[in-house]
Amino acid sequence: MSSPDRLVMMANQIALAFAAQGEDRAVPQIADHIVAFWDPRMRAQIDAHVAAGGEGLHPLAAKALAKILAAAA
């Protein structure tokens, strides 16, 4: 499994863990988790994956990552 695939899997697992709370609560919590626990190299790799289309990301993970990117801009 390549690194982007592994990061997609990890982001999707986080999204699934928070999904039961509903999108409005889950997306910020997913974003907070990624910001708090992923190192900068992981974040840079997933950011590049999102910029390339974000293939395979759970919709909640994709929204959380978009929120992180928007906050960084």
C-alpha positions in Angstrom: 0.0 0.0 0.0 1.5 3.3 -1.0 1.7 6.2 1.4 -1.3 8.2 0.0 -3.4 5.0 0.1 -2.5 4.5 3.7 -3.3 8.1 4.6 -6.6 7.8 2.8 -7.4 4.7 4.8 -6.5 6.4 8.0 -8.5 9.5 7.2 -11.5 7.3 6.3 -11.2 5.4 9.6 -11.3 8.7 11.5 -14.3 9.8 9.4 -16.1 6.6 10.2 -15.4 7.0 13.9 -17.1 10.4 13.9 -19.8 9.8 11.3 -22.5 8.8 13.7 -22.5 12.3 15.2 -23.7 13.8 11.9 -21.9 15.9 9.4 -22.1 19.2 11.3 -20.4 17.8 14.4 -18.2 15.2 12.6 -16.4 17.4 10.1 -14.8 19.8 12.7 -13.9 16.9 14.9 -12.2 15.0 12.1 -10.3 18.1 11.1 -9.3 18.7 14.7 -8.1 15.1 15.0 -6.0 15.3 11.9 -4.4 18.7 12.9 -3.7 17.4 16.4 -2.3 14.0 15.6 -0.8 13.9 12.1 2.7 15.1 11.6 3.5 17.8 8.9 4.8 15.2 6.4 1.5 13.3 6.6 -0.5 16.5 6.3 1.6 17.5 3.2 1.0 14.2 1.5 -2.7 14.1 2.1 -3.0 17.8 1.0 -1.3 16.8 -2.2 -3.7 13.9 -2.6 -6.7 16.2 -2.1 -5.2 18.7 -4.6 -5.0 15.8 -7.1 -8.7 15.0 -6.7 -8.8 13.2 -3.3 -9.6 9.8 -4.8 -11.0 7.3 -2.3 -11.7 9.7 0.5 -14.9 9.3 2.5 -17.0 12.4 1.9 -16.7 13.5 5.6 -12.9 13.1 5.4 -12.8 15.1 2.2 -14.8 17.9 3.8 -12.6 18.0 6.9 -9.5 18.1 4.8 -10.9 20.9 2.7 -11.7 22.8 5.9 -8.1 22.3 7.1 -6.8 23.6 3.7 -9.1 26.6 3.8 -8.0 27.5 7.3 -4.3 27.3 6.2 -4.8 29.6 3.2 
